Amino acid sequence: MVTLRGARMYEFFDRLVNIAMPRIRDFRGVSNRAFDGRGNYSLGFKEQIIFPEIDYDKIDTCAG
């Protein structure tokens, strides 16, 4: 779990939406119900290989 604010938040969100999410297999969008009562959004991923920063050679196992 992580909390990002300010410029880091916007940079991460931009890369998440434009680079990482299109790489998700069978992606059908994000849920509207993942918001809590305070406006926070919870999002989880089963695979870490959608992020280009991850070195595939260092991954031992892949959940799925």
Buried (B, 14 or more C-beta within 10 A) or exposed (E): EEEEEEEEEEEEEEBBEEEBBEEEEEEEEEEEEEEEEEEEEEEEEEBEBBEEEEEEEEEEEEEE
